[in-house]
Amino acid sequence: MATAVAIAREKVATLRALGFNTISVLVSMLGESLVLGGIGGLIGGLGAPWRFNGYQTSTMNFQTFSRGGICIPCAPLLLAMGLIYALVMGLIGDCSRLIRAIRLPIPMALREL
């Protein structure tokens, strides 16, 4: 997302120069980050059950020297939480850089083209 917003600085400046207001540019760019985060979350959610469903590992307690086992199921609730996490991380990763790109004056942003 950081690279996408760094490249999108020119896109933000161009849209603002064409007459779009700041809110509409902000909403469209945040929508784009949601789409990209959702695609990443879906790819991860489709790949996780294939790789990690029923994955078993063991842990070691070094105080009692006993072992414990963990079995990781890929429940639908966990996959939904992972998708939500991917969407939130897409928004968080995009917000600060996008706000900085929007605050940049239009002539200064267009000079960087």
Backbone as a printed PyTorch tensor [residue, N CA C, xyz], in Angstrom:
tensor([[[  0.8180,  -1.1930,   0.0000],
         [  0.0000,   0.0000,   0.0000],
         [  0.8630,   1.2590,   0.0000]],

        [[  2.0320,   1.1740,   0.6670],
         [  2.9020,   2.3510,   0.7120],
         [  3.3760,   2.7220,  -0.6870]],

        [[  3.7310,   1.7310,  -1.4720],
         [  4.1760,   1.9900,  -2.8310],
         [  3.0220,   2.4870,  -3.6910]],

        [[  1.8490,   1.9110,  -3.4890],
         [  0.6940,   2.3250,  -4.2820],
         [  0.3290,   3.7770,  -4.0160]],

        [[  0.4250,   4.2120,  -2.7650],
         [  0.0820,   5.5930,  -2.4480],
         [  1.1830,   6.5350,  -2.8920]],

        [[  2.4470,   6.0970,  -2.7940],
         [  3.5340,   6.9490,  -3.2760],
         [  3.3920,   7.2030,  -4.7750]],

        [[  2.9920,   6.1970,  -5.4970],
         [  2.7600,   6.3670,  -6.9270],
         [  1.4770,   7.1500,  -7.1650]],

        [[  0.5110,   6.9850,  -6.2580],
         [ -0.7830,   7.6330,  -6.4470],
         [ -0.7600,   9.1130,  -6.1230]],

        [[  0.3530,   9.6480,  -5.6370],
         [  0.4300,  11.0870,  -5.3520],
         [  0.1320,  11.8820,  -6.6140]],

        [[  0.6800,  11.4350,  -7.7220],
         [  0.4100,  12.1170,  -8.9810],
         [ -1.0510,  11.9430,  -9.4000]],

        [[ -1.5910,  10.7540,  -9.1180],
         [ -2.9880,  10.5000,  -9.4610],
         [ -3.9130,  11.4040,  -8.6430]],

        [[ -3.6040,  11.5580,  -7.3590],
         [ -4.3970,  12.4420,  -6.5020],
         [ -4.3170,  13.8790,  -7.0040]],

        [[ -3.1170,  14.3210,  -7.3460],
         [ -2.9460,  15.6930,  -7.8380],
         [ -3.6810,  15.9000,  -9.1580]],

        [[ -3.6390,  14.9160, -10.0400],
         [ -4.3270,  15.0340, -11.3260],
         [ -5.8350,  15.0920, -11.1370]],

        [[ -6.3640,  14.2310, -10.2630],
         [ -7.8080,  14.2530, -10.0200],
         [ -8.2480,  15.5720,  -9.3970]],

        [[ -7.4530,  16.0890,  -8.4760],
         [ -7.8020,  17.3690,  -7.8620],
         [ -7.6860,  18.5110,  -8.8670]],

        [[ -6.7100,  18.4270,  -9.7820],
         [ -6.5730,  19.4610, -10.8110],
         [ -7.7340,  19.4160, -11.8010]],

        [[ -8.3060,  18.2290, -12.0150],
         [ -9.4460,  18.1080, -12.9220],
         [-10.7450,  18.5970, -12.2960]],

        [[-10.7190,  18.8620, -10.9820],
         [-11.8960,  19.4300, -10.3510],
         [-12.5790,  18.5570,  -9.3270]],

        [[-12.0800,  17.3560,  -9.0810],
         [-12.6710,  16.5160,  -8.0440],
         [-12.3180,  17.0940,  -6.6770]],

        [[-13.2910,  17.0640,  -5.7670],
         [-13.0070,  17.5980,  -4.4440],
         [-12.2170,  16.5780,  -3.6160]],

        [[-11.7100,  17.0290,  -2.4980],
         [-10.8170,  16.2070,  -1.6800],
         [-11.5220,  14.9710,  -1.1370]],

        [[-12.7620,  15.1070,  -0.7380],
         [-13.5000,  13.9770,  -0.1570],
         [-13.7070,  12.8720,  -1.1870]],

        [[-14.0750,  13.2340,  -2.4130],
         [-14.3040,  12.2050,  -3.4310],
         [-13.0070,  11.4920,  -3.7990]],

        [[-11.8970,  12.2120,  -3.8280],
         [-10.6080,  11.5760,  -4.1070],
         [-10.2310,  10.6510,  -2.9540]],

        [[-10.4680,  11.0940,  -1.7310],
         [-10.1560,  10.2900,  -0.5580],
         [-10.9830,   9.0150,  -0.5290]],

        [[-12.2630,   9.1310,  -0.8170],
         [-13.1420,   7.9560,  -0.8050],
         [-12.7410,   6.9770,  -1.9090]],

        [[-12.4100,   7.4700,  -3.0840],
         [-12.0370,   6.5640,  -4.1730],
         [-10.7150,   5.8510,  -3.8800]],

        [[ -9.7610,   6.5680,  -3.2970],
         [ -8.4770,   5.9280,  -2.9930],
         [ -8.6090,   4.9280,  -1.8370]],

        [[ -9.4370,   5.2450,  -0.8440],
         [ -9.6680,   4.2920,   0.2420],
         [-10.4430,   3.0810,  -0.2640]],

        [[-11.3340,   3.2940,  -1.2140],
         [-12.0200,   2.1620,  -1.8350],
         [-11.0550,   1.2570,  -2.5790]],

        [[-10.0920,   1.8740,  -3.2390],
         [ -9.0670,   1.0860,  -3.9350],
         [ -8.2430,   0.2740,  -2.9330]],

        [[ -7.9190,   0.8540,  -1.7940],
         [ -7.1450,   0.1120,  -0.7950],
         [ -7.9660,  -1.0220,  -0.2010]],

        [[ -9.2860,  -0.8200,  -0.0570],
         [-10.1380,  -1.9060,   0.4110],
         [-10.1890,  -3.0520,  -0.5980]],

        [[-10.2610,  -2.7190,  -1.8650],
         [-10.2870,  -3.7640,  -2.8970],
         [ -8.9740,  -4.5590,  -2.8890]],

        [[ -7.8480,  -3.8440,  -2.8150],
         [ -6.5570,  -4.5390,  -2.8030],
         [ -6.3750,  -5.3790,  -1.5430]],

        [[ -6.8000,  -4.8390,  -0.3910],
         [ -6.7300,  -5.6140,   0.8420],
         [ -7.6420,  -6.8230,   0.8010]],

        [[ -8.8260,  -6.6550,   0.2080],
         [ -9.7520,  -7.7710,   0.0770],
         [ -9.2270,  -8.8650,  -0.8340]],

        [[ -8.5790,  -8.4760,  -1.9100],
         [ -7.9890,  -9.4770,  -2.8110],
         [ -6.8950, -10.2500,  -2.0880]],

        [[ -6.0490,  -9.5340,  -1.3550],
         [ -5.0030, -10.2180,  -0.5910],
         [ -5.5730, -11.1230,   0.4790]],

        [[ -6.6290, -10.6630,   1.1550],
         [ -7.2670, -11.4940,   2.1730],
         [ -7.9250, -12.7290,   1.5850]],

        [[ -8.5370, -12.5820,   0.4170],
         [ -9.1540, -13.7470,  -0.2350],
         [ -8.1090, -14.7570,  -0.6970]],

        [[ -7.0090, -14.2790,  -1.2370],
         [ -5.9450, -15.1980,  -1.6560],
         [ -5.3960, -15.9480,  -0.4470]],

        [[ -5.1750, -15.2150,   0.6540],
         [ -4.7030, -15.8710,   1.8730],
         [ -5.7310, -16.8210,   2.4510]],

        [[ -7.0060, -16.4150,   2.4050],
         [ -8.0660, -17.2700,   2.9340],
         [ -8.2810, -18.5210,   2.1100]],

        [[ -8.0500, -18.4400,   0.8130],
         [ -8.1830, -19.6330,  -0.0230],
         [ -6.9610, -20.5490,   0.1010]],

        [[ -5.8080, -19.9530,   0.3810],
         [ -4.5950, -20.7620,   0.5100],
         [ -4.3960, -21.3550,   1.8860]],

        [[ -4.9660, -20.7380,   2.9180],
         [ -4.7510, -21.2000,   4.2890],
         [ -5.3040, -22.6000,   4.5510]],

        [[ -6.5400, -22.9110,   4.1640],
         [ -7.0250, -24.2690,   4.4410],
         [ -6.2290, -25.3380,   3.7030]],

        [[ -5.7740, -25.0100,   2.5340],
         [ -4.9970, -25.9870,   1.7720],
         [ -3.6920, -26.3100,   2.4730]],

        [[ -3.0530, -25.3080,   3.0700],
         [ -1.7420, -25.5000,   3.6800],
         [ -1.7910, -25.7870,   5.1740]],

        [[ -2.6840, -25.1280,   5.9150],
         [ -2.6110, -25.1710,   7.3660],
         [ -3.7820, -25.8620,   8.0520]],

        [[ -4.7520, -26.3840,   7.3400],
         [ -5.8810, -27.0380,   7.9880],
         [ -5.4130, -28.3320,   8.6470]],

        [[ -5.5650, -28.4010,   9.9540],
         [ -5.1300, -29.5750,  10.7030],
         [ -3.6420, -29.6000,  10.9790]],

        [[ -2.9480, -28.4940,  10.7760],
         [ -1.5060, -28.4320,  11.0250],
         [ -1.2410, -28.6860,  12.5020]],

        [[ -0.3510, -29.6010,  12.7870],
         [ -0.0450, -29.9500,  14.1660],
         [  1.4000, -29.5990,  14.4740]],

        [[  1.5960, -29.0610,  15.6530],
         [  2.9340, -28.7430,  16.1140],
         [  2.9950, -28.9950,  17.6160]],

        [[  4.1800, -29.0550,  18.1260],
         [  4.3170, -29.2900,  19.5640],
         [  5.0760, -28.1350,  20.1940]],

        [[  4.8070, -27.9390,  21.4660],
         [  5.4950, -26.9090,  22.2280],
         [  6.2150, -27.5550,  23.3960]],

        [[  7.1890, -26.8650,  23.9330],
         [  7.9760, -27.3950,  25.0390],
         [  7.9150, -26.4380,  26.2140]],

        [[  7.5990, -26.9580,  27.3890],
         [  7.6280, -26.1830,  28.6110],
         [  8.9720, -26.4510,  29.2730]],

        [[  9.8400, -25.4470,  29.2980],
         [ 11.1920, -25.6630,  29.8000],
         [ 11.2790, -25.6670,  31.3220]],

        [[ 10.2040, -25.3430,  32.0250],
         [ 10.2220, -25.4140,  33.4770],
         [  9.9060, -26.8170,  33.9630]],

        [[  8.9570, -27.4820,  33.2950],
         [  8.5950, -28.8470,  33.6990],
         [  9.0720, -29.8860,  32.6830]],

        [[  9.6370, -29.4560,  31.6070],
         [ 10.1090, -30.3170,  30.5140],
         [  9.0070, -31.2320,  29.9910]],

        [[  7.8190, -30.6790,  29.9140],
         [  6.7050, -31.4280,  29.3460],
         [  6.3930, -30.8450,  27.9740]],

        [[  5.7780, -31.6690,  27.1760],
         [  5.4330, -31.2420,  25.8210],
         [  3.9280, -31.1190,  25.6950]],

        [[  3.5100, -30.1850,  24.8770],
         [  2.0940, -30.0140,  24.5770],
         [  1.9190, -29.9080,  23.0820]],

        [[  0.7780, -30.3100,  22.6210],
         [  0.5260, -30.2760,  21.1850],
         [ -0.5490, -29.2700,  20.8370]],

        [[ -0.4390, -28.7060,  19.6400],
         [ -1.4190, -27.7540,  19.1390],
         [ -1.8580, -28.2300,  17.7600]],

        [[ -3.1560, -28.2650,  17.5590],
         [ -3.7150, -28.5690,  16.2450],
         [ -4.4550, -27.3250,  15.7780]],

        [[ -4.1290, -26.8310,  14.5980],
         [ -4.7000, -25.5870,  14.0940],
         [ -5.7780, -25.9170,  13.0600]],

        [[ -7.0450, -25.6820,  13.4130],
         [ -8.1020, -25.8650,  12.4110],
         [ -8.3470, -24.5660,  11.6490]],

        [[ -8.7850, -24.6770,  10.4330],
         [ -9.1520, -23.4890,   9.6490],
         [-10.6710, -23.3760,   9.6660]],

        [[-11.1810, -22.7890,  10.7190],
         [-12.6210, -22.6080,  10.8700],
         [-13.0770, -21.4100,  10.0430]],

        [[-14.3140, -21.4090,   9.6050],
         [-14.8190, -20.2660,   8.8340],
         [-14.7320, -18.9470,   9.6000]],

        [[-14.9030, -18.9770,  10.9210],
         [-14.7940, -17.7590,  11.7070],
         [-13.3740, -17.1980,  11.6390]],

        [[-12.3670, -18.0740,  11.7060],
         [-10.9860, -17.6130,  11.6030],
         [-10.6840, -17.0380,  10.2300]],

        [[-11.2270, -17.6430,   9.1940],
         [-11.0170, -17.1270,   7.8430],
         [-11.6990, -15.7680,   7.6690]],

        [[-12.8890, -15.5980,   8.2590],
         [-13.5710, -14.3030,   8.1870],
         [-12.7880, -13.2460,   8.9600]],

        [[-12.2550, -13.6180,  10.1150],
         [-11.4440, -12.6800,  10.8880],
         [-10.1810, -12.2930,  10.1240]],

        [[ -9.5900, -13.2320,   9.4140],
         [ -8.4100, -12.9340,   8.6060],
         [ -8.7240, -11.9810,   7.4710]],

        [[ -9.8900, -12.1430,   6.8560],
         [-10.3000, -11.2300,   5.7900],
         [-10.5430,  -9.8250,   6.3410]],

        [[-11.1960,  -9.7430,   7.4920],
         [-11.4120,  -8.4370,   8.1220],
         [-10.0870,  -7.7970,   8.4920]],

        [[ -9.1640,  -8.5880,   9.0100],
         [ -7.8400,  -8.0790,   9.3660],
         [ -7.1240,  -7.5440,   8.1290]],

        [[ -7.2330,  -8.2490,   7.0040],
         [ -6.5940,  -7.7880,   5.7700],
         [ -7.2020,  -6.4730,   5.2970]],

        [[ -8.5080,  -6.3220,   5.4150],
         [ -9.1610,  -5.0730,   5.0190],
         [ -8.7370,  -3.9130,   5.9220]],

        [[ -8.6780,  -4.1620,   7.2310],
         [ -8.2730,  -3.1060,   8.1630],
         [ -6.8220,  -2.7180,   7.9330]],

        [[ -5.9610,  -3.6810,   7.6940],
         [ -4.5510,  -3.3750,   7.4530],
         [ -4.3680,  -2.6220,   6.1420]],

        [[ -5.1930,  -2.9120,   5.1430],
         [ -5.1510,  -2.1450,   3.9030],
         [ -5.5310,  -0.6990,   4.1330]],

        [[ -6.5490,  -0.4680,   4.9620],
         [ -6.9510,   0.9140,   5.2640],
         [ -5.9120,   1.6380,   6.0990]],

        [[ -5.3940,   0.9790,   7.1260],
         [ -4.4120,   1.6250,   7.9960],
         [ -3.1370,   1.9440,   7.2220]],

        [[ -2.7060,   1.0350,   6.3880],
         [ -1.5010,   1.2640,   5.6080],
         [ -1.6490,   2.3690,   4.5890]],

        [[ -2.8700,   2.6620,   4.2110],
         [ -3.1280,   3.6550,   3.1790],
         [ -3.4220,   5.0400,   3.7390]],

        [[ -3.9860,   5.1000,   4.9350],
         [ -4.5140,   6.3790,   5.4630],
         [ -3.4560,   7.4580,   5.6240]],

        [[ -2.3790,   7.1770,   6.3170],
         [ -1.4230,   8.2500,   6.6140],
         [ -0.7680,   8.7890,   5.3450]],

        [[ -0.3910,   7.9190,   4.4520],
         [  0.2490,   8.3680,   3.2240],
         [ -0.7440,   9.0660,   2.2990]],

        [[ -1.9810,   8.6080,   2.3020],
         [ -2.9970,   9.2400,   1.4750],
         [ -3.3360,  10.6360,   1.9910]],

        [[ -3.4300,  10.7920,   3.2820],
         [ -3.7030,  12.1160,   3.8470],
         [ -2.5580,  13.0680,   3.5280]],

        [[ -1.3260,  12.5710,   3.5880],
         [ -0.1840,  13.4160,   3.2360],
         [ -0.2260,  13.7900,   1.7590]],

        [[ -0.6400,  12.8660,   0.8990],
         [ -0.7250,  13.1650,  -0.5350],
         [ -1.8370,  14.1770,  -0.8190]],

        [[ -2.9200,  14.1150,  -0.0680],
         [ -4.0210,  15.0410,  -0.2950],
         [ -3.6710,  16.4360,   0.2050]],

        [[ -2.9050,  16.5270,   1.2860],
         [ -2.5220,  17.8410,   1.8250],
         [ -1.4780,  18.5510,   0.9650]],

        [[ -0.8110,  17.8190,   0.1000],
         [  0.2070,  18.4210,  -0.7620],
         [ -0.4780,  19.3710,  -1.7490]],

        [[  0.0360,  20.5740,  -1.9070],
         [ -0.5840,  21.4930,  -2.8710],
         [ -0.5380,  20.9260,  -4.2960]],

        [[ -1.5600,  21.2170,  -5.0650],
         [ -1.6900,  20.6510,  -6.4120],
         [ -0.5060,  21.0200,  -7.3020]],

        [[ -0.0750,  22.2760,  -7.3830],
         [  1.0630,  22.5830,  -8.2680],
         [  2.3470,  21.8480,  -7.8630]],

        [[  2.5640,  21.7390,  -6.5570],
         [  3.7740,  21.0430,  -6.1170],
         [  3.7210,  19.5520,  -6.4530]],

        [[  2.5520,  18.9320,  -6.3160],
         [  2.4080,  17.5140,  -6.6380],
         [  2.5130,  17.2770,  -8.1440]],

        [[  2.0040,  18.2160,  -8.9440],
         [  2.0840,  18.0530, -10.3930],
         [  3.5030,  18.2630, -10.9190]],

        [[  4.3240,  19.0090, -10.2040],
         [  5.7300,  19.1780, -10.6280],
         [  6.5090,  17.8910, -10.5140]],

        [[  6.0690,  16.9810,  -9.6430],
         [  6.7830,  15.7290,  -9.4330],
         [  6.4640,  14.6910, -10.4940]],

        [[  5.6120,  15.0260, -11.4550],
         [  5.2700,  14.0630, -12.5130],
         [  6.4400,  13.6950, -13.3660]]])
